[in-house]
Amino acid sequence: MTSLFVMQLRQLEALVAVADHGTFSAAADHLLTVQSNVSAHIARLEQELGATLVDRRTGELTDAGDAAVARARRVASELAALASDVAAVGSIVVGKVRLGVIGTTARWLVPALLRAVAAEYPRVNLVVVEATSTSLEPRVTAGDLDLAVVNLTSGRRTAGGDLIADPLFEEDLVLVVPGGHALADRGEVDLSELDGLGLLMPPVGTAFRGELDAAARAAGITIPAVAELDGLRLIASLTMQGDGAAILPASALPTWVDGPFHRVSVRGLPRRAVGLTRRRRDRLTAPSLAVVGLIREVVASGTAAPPGVHRSVPAADGR
């Protein structure tokens, strides 16, 4: 039984390596073995499952292979969780936590979180991935990430399906305009005054763009996009250089940066809600629970957050 179990794990490991690295030879290099071993492991797995998992002509996974890889990643994640939870019984929190964070929040949250992890849980290996909410959520669902700090749009406030989300904080949305702009000297404007104002915008389909479009519709106005740019940090960089106007979360604008731009408050814009999402049906490992606790502590302390961030940390155990 033990040898069969180990062999099955090696087969799954070989399949995931092929999926990640594209070829049998590259998978073998990653696993520090030879190509014939990888081929043999996958052939045995195909025989046991009664399906072809890798198209030998193209090297690509079949539909059955995609399904098997998704399950194999879950198996690997659960095995890592098993080791972490057993270690935690002896009051030793050890293991890897894969955390996704949206870029604007990562700017101020991650440095404080890294210091807290190093001080309190030195045997926890924190892996941080920066991406958009729409990119991070599928990776949490697939098991590639354990947790993610994402934008909670109105559709995500009560997360459904495979994900559950807890709010962390809300932040103001501000208009950023270059020097010389017609609104540059205004400290505050009404949302209706932005009708027809061309802005740098995220692409349609992203969480933040959805919020901006919904706010404009509710106000009965149109805010056209002069350009669509994937990434709020990129948009923030351009606006801070005076290369355009945009609506941005408060945390997108570092307080230590000066430049040819002006911040303008906008009456009628909702705050952006940011929260922590995870898989609904999974029990968090001890290292993940520790990181969740530290994230909430960093947010609650308020010492790391920039102006415009409003704390809202729920009481939850993360299980």
C-alpha positions in Angstrom: 0.0 0.0 0.0 2.8 2.4 1.0 4.8 1.8 -2.2 1.7 2.2 -4.4 0.8 5.4 -2.6 4.3 6.8 -3.1 4.3 5.7 -6.8 0.9 7.4 -7.4 2.3 10.6 -5.9 5.3 10.5 -8.2 3.0 10.0 -11.1 0.9 13.0 -10.2 4.1 15.0 -9.6 5.3 14.1 -13.1 2.1 15.2 -14.7 2.0 18.5 -12.9 5.7 19.1 -13.9 4.8 18.5 -17.6 1.8 20.9 -17.3 4.0 23.6 -15.7 7.1 23.2 -17.9 5.6 22.2 -21.2 7.7 19.2 -22.2 8.8 15.9 -20.8 12.4 16.9 -20.9 11.8 20.2 -19.1 9.7 18.4 -16.5 12.6 15.9 -16.0 15.0 18.7 -15.5 12.7 20.3 -12.9 12.3 17.0 -11.0 16.0 16.2 -11.2 15.4 13.0 -13.0 15.6 11.6 -16.6 12.9 12.0 -19.3 12.2 8.2 -19.4 11.2 8.3 -15.8 8.7 11.1 -16.4 7.3 9.2 -19.4 7.0 6.0 -17.4 5.2 7.7 -14.5 2.7 9.4 -16.8 2.1 6.2 -18.8 1.3 4.3 -15.6 -1.0 7.0 -14.5 -2.8 7.0 -17.9 -3.1 3.2 -17.6 -4.6 3.4 -14.1 -7.1 6.1 -15.1 -7.9 4.7 -18.5 -7.4 7.9 -20.3 -4.8 9.8 -22.3 -3.5 12.7 -20.3 -0.8 14.1 -22.6 -1.0 14.4 -26.3 2.4 12.9 -27.4 2.3 14.7 -30.7 1.9 18.3 -29.3 3.0 17.8 -25.7 -0.2 19.5 -24.6 -2.5 18.2 -21.9 -5.8 16.6 -23.1 -9.1 17.6 -21.4 -8.6 14.6 -19.1 -5.1 15.8 -18.4 -6.3 19.2 -17.4 -8.8 17.7 -15.0 -6.1 15.4 -13.6 -3.7 18.3 -13.1 -6.3 20.3 -11.2 -6.9 17.4 -8.8 -3.2 16.7 -8.5 -2.5 20.3 -7.4 -5.2 19.9 -4.7 -3.6 16.6 -3.5 -0.2 18.3 -3.2 -1.7 21.2 -1.4 -3.5 18.9 1.1 -0.3 16.9 1.7 1.5 20.2 2.5 -1.4 21.1 4.8 -1.2 17.8 6.6 2.5 18.3 7.5 1.8 21.9 8.6 -1.1 21.0 10.8 0.7 18.1 12.5 3.7 20.4 13.2 1.3 23.0 14.6 0.0 20.5 17.2 3.4 20.9 18.8 3.1 24.7 18.7 5.4 25.0 15.7 3.9 26.9 12.8 5.8 25.8 9.8 5.0 25.6 6.1 4.3 27.6 2.9 1.6 30.2 2.4 0.8 31.3 -1.2 -0.8 34.8 -0.9 -2.1 36.9 -3.8 -2.4 40.6 -3.4 -3.8 43.4 -5.7 -1.0 45.8 -6.6 -2.3 49.0 -4.9 -2.7 47.2 -1.5 0.5 45.2 -1.9 2.4 48.5 -1.9 1.8 49.1 1.8 0.5 45.8 3.2 3.2 43.4 2.0 6.2 45.2 3.7 4.5 45.3 7.0 3.3 41.7 6.6 6.8 40.4 5.8 8.2 42.0 8.9 5.4 40.5 11.0 5.9 37.0 9.6 9.6 37.1 10.1 9.2 38.3 13.7 6.4 35.9 14.8 6.5 32.9 12.5 10.0 32.6 11.1 9.4 29.1 9.8 6.5 30.2 7.6 7.6 30.6 4.0 5.4 33.4 2.5 5.1 33.5 -1.3 3.4 36.7 -2.6 1.9 37.0 -6.0 0.8 40.5 -7.3 -2.0 40.6 -9.8 -5.5 41.9 -10.5 -8.6 40.6 -8.6 -9.9 39.0 -11.8 -6.6 37.1 -12.1 -6.2 36.2 -8.5 -9.6 34.8 -7.8 -9.4 31.9 -10.3 -6.0 30.9 -8.9 -7.5 30.7 -5.4 -10.4 28.6 -6.8 -7.9 26.3 -8.6 -5.7 25.9 -5.5 -2.7 27.7 -6.9 -3.1 30.3 -4.1 -4.1 29.7 -0.5 -5.5 33.2 0.0 -5.9 36.5 -1.9 -6.4 40.1 -1.0 -8.8 41.3 -3.7 -11.2 44.1 -4.6 -14.7 43.2 -3.3 -17.1 44.7 -5.8 -20.8 44.6 -5.0 -21.0 41.2 -6.7 -18.3 39.8 -4.4 -19.4 41.2 -1.1 -21.3 38.0 -0.5 -19.0 35.6 -2.2 -20.6 32.6 -3.8 -19.6 29.4 -5.5 -16.1 28.2 -4.5 -14.9 31.3 -2.7 -15.7 33.0 0.5 -14.6 36.6 1.3 -14.1 38.6 4.5 -13.8 42.4 4.3 -10.6 44.0 5.5 -11.0 47.7 4.8 -12.6 50.3 2.6 -10.8 53.1 0.8 -11.7 56.4 -0.8 -11.6 56.8 -4.6 -10.0 60.1 -5.7 -9.7 61.9 -9.0 -6.1 62.5 -10.1 -5.5 65.2 -12.7 -2.3 66.7 -14.2 -1.3 70.3 -13.5 -3.1 72.8 -15.6 -6.2 70.6 -15.9 -9.5 72.4 -15.5 -10.2 70.7 -12.2 -6.6 70.9 -10.8 -7.5 73.7 -8.4 -10.7 72.2 -7.2 -10.4 70.4 -3.8 -13.7 68.6 -4.4 -16.1 68.1 -7.2 -19.4 66.3 -7.6 -19.5 63.0 -9.6 -21.9 64.7 -12.1 -19.1 67.1 -13.1 -17.1 64.3 -14.6 -19.7 63.7 -17.3 -17.8 63.3 -20.6 -14.4 63.7 -18.9 -11.9 61.4 -20.6 -9.9 59.2 -18.2 -7.3 56.6 -18.2 -9.3 53.5 -17.2 -8.8 49.8 -16.5 -10.1 47.4 -19.2 -13.8 46.4 -19.3 -14.3 43.2 -17.3 -11.9 44.1 -14.4 -13.3 44.6 -11.0 -12.4 48.2 -10.6 -13.7 49.2 -14.1 -17.0 47.6 -13.2 -17.3 49.8 -10.1 -16.5 53.0 -12.0 -19.0 52.1 -14.8 -21.7 51.3 -12.2 -21.1 54.6 -10.4 -21.4 56.5 -13.6 -24.6 54.7 -14.7 -26.1 55.4 -11.2 -25.3 59.1 -11.6 -26.7 59.2 -15.2 -23.3 60.3 -16.7 -20.8 58.9 -19.1 -17.1 58.7 -18.4 -15.2 57.8 -21.5 -11.9 56.0 -21.5 -9.1 57.8 -23.5 -7.0 54.6 -23.0 -7.5 51.3 -21.3 -4.6 50.1 -19.2 -4.3 46.7 -17.4 -3.0 47.6 -13.9 -3.9 50.3 -11.5 -0.3 50.8 -10.5 0.5 51.6 -14.2 -2.3 54.0 -14.4 -1.2 55.7 -11.1 2.4 56.0 -12.5 1.1 57.7 -15.6 -1.1 60.1 -13.7 1.7 61.0 -11.2 3.9 61.9 -14.2 1.2 64.2 -15.5 0.3 62.0 -18.4 -3.4 61.8 -17.9 -6.3 61.9 -15.5 -7.8 58.9 -13.7 -10.0 57.8 -10.8 -7.9 55.7 -8.4 -8.1 54.1 -5.0 -6.4 56.3 -2.3 -3.7 53.6 -1.7 -2.6 53.8 -5.3 -1.0 57.2 -4.6 2.1 57.0 -2.3 2.3 59.9 0.1 6.0 60.2 -0.4 5.7 60.9 -4.2 5.5 64.4 -5.6 4.9 65.3 -9.2 2.8 67.3 -11.6 -0.5 65.9 -10.4 -3.4 67.0 -8.1 -5.8 64.9 -6.0 -9.4 65.9 -6.1 -12.1 64.4 -3.9 -15.3 63.3 -5.7 -18.7 63.4 -4.0 -20.9 60.5 -5.0 -18.1 57.9 -5.6 -18.5 54.8 -3.4 -15.5 53.6 -1.5 -13.7 50.5 -2.7 -14.0 47.5 -0.5 -11.0 45.2 -0.2 -11.1 41.8 1.4 -9.5 38.4 2.0 -10.8 35.5 -0.1 -10.2 31.8 0.2 -11.8 28.5 -0.9 -15.1 27.9 0.8 -14.8 24.2 1.4 -11.2 24.1 2.6 -10.0 24.3 6.1 -7.1 26.7 6.3 -3.7 25.3 7.4 -2.0 26.6 10.6 0.4 28.7 8.6 -2.4 30.2 6.5 -4.4 31.0 9.7 -1.3 32.7 11.1 -0.9 34.9 8.0 -4.6 35.7 8.1 -4.2 36.9 11.7 -1.2 39.0 10.9 -2.9 40.6 7.9 -5.8 41.6 10.1 -3.4 43.0 12.7 -1.5 45.0 10.2 -4.8 46.5 8.8 -6.3 47.1 12.3 -3.2 48.9 13.6 -3.5 51.5 10.9 0.2 52.3 11.1 1.0 50.9 7.6 -2.1 52.1 5.7 -2.0 55.3 3.7 -4.5 58.2 4.1 -7.9 57.3 2.8 -8.0 53.7 4.0 -10.8 53.0 6.5 -10.3 49.9 8.6 -13.1 47.3 8.8 -11.8 44.0 10.2 -14.3 41.2 11.0 -14.1 38.8 13.8 -13.6 35.5 12.2 -11.5 32.4 12.7 -10.8 31.8 9.0 -11.9 28.1 9.2 
